[in-house]
Amino acid sequence: MDRMVQSAHEAVDRLAEKAAPALERLRSTMGSATEKLPMSKDELSAMQEEWVTSLRDTVREHPIASLAVAAAAGVLLSRMLSSR
């Protein structure tokens, strides 16, 4: 069980590392759009950090449920993409 929990923690960390560049690209693409939003770029960055931290905490508290959700999302995404 400990090994499974450790694997879940490592998977979450790897996912967060892979998501960071995508989030950075999204942030840079938003460039001028952030000027039109009521929130500043700093507020959006802070919100992103809060979401990532919250996600990590949730996964650490419920690793098995998180793996189940991730597997279900993978199956759904796979089916959606393979039907095209």
C-alpha positions in Angstrom: 0.0 0.0 0.0 2.8 2.4 0.9 4.5 1.7 -2.5 1.2 2.5 -4.3 0.8 5.7 -2.4 4.4 6.7 -3.2 3.8 5.9 -6.8 0.7 8.1 -6.8 2.8 11.0 -5.2 5.4 10.6 -7.9 2.8 10.5 -10.6 1.3 13.7 -9.4 4.6 15.4 -9.2 5.4 14.3 -12.8 2.0 15.5 -14.0 2.6 18.9 -12.3 6.0 19.2 -14.0 4.5 18.4 -17.4 1.6 20.7 -16.8 3.8 23.7 -15.9 5.1 24.4 -19.4 1.6 24.1 -20.8 0.3 26.5 -18.2 3.2 28.9 -19.0 2.3 28.8 -22.8 -1.3 29.5 -21.9 -0.2 32.4 -19.7 1.9 33.9 -22.5 -0.8 33.5 -25.1 -3.2 35.3 -22.9 -0.9 38.4 -23.0 -3.3 41.1 -24.1 -6.4 39.3 -23.0 -5.3 39.7 -19.4 -5.4 43.5 -19.8 -9.1 43.2 -20.6 -9.9 41.0 -17.7 -10.9 42.4 -14.3 -8.0 40.4 -12.8 -4.4 41.2 -13.1 -1.7 38.9 -14.4 -0.4 38.5 -10.9 -3.8 37.6 -9.6 -4.2 34.9 -12.3 -0.7 33.5 -11.5 -1.6 33.4 -7.8 -4.9 31.6 -8.6 -3.0 29.1 -10.8 -0.6 28.4 -7.9 -3.6 27.9 -5.5 -5.2 25.4 -7.9 -2.0 23.4 -8.4 -1.4 23.4 -4.6 -5.0 22.4 -4.0 -4.8 19.6 -6.6 -1.5 18.2 -5.1 -3.0 18.3 -1.6 -6.2 16.5 -2.7 -4.2 13.8 -4.5 -1.9 13.3 -1.5 -5.0 12.9 0.7 -6.8 10.6 -1.6 -4.3 8.8 -3.9 -6.4 5.8 -4.8 -9.4 8.0 -5.7 -7.2 10.3 -7.7 -5.7 7.4 -9.7 -9.3 6.2 -10.4 -10.3 9.6 -11.6 -7.2 9.9 -13.7 -7.8 6.5 -15.3 -11.4 7.3 -16.0 -10.5 10.6 -17.6 -7.8 8.8 -19.7 -10.4 6.2 -20.9 -12.9 9.0 -21.8 -10.3 11.1 -23.6 -9.0 8.0 -25.4 -12.5 7.1 -26.6 -13.3 10.7 -27.7 -10.1 11.0 -29.7 -10.3 7.5 -31.2 -13.8 8.1 -32.5 -12.6 10.8 -34.9 
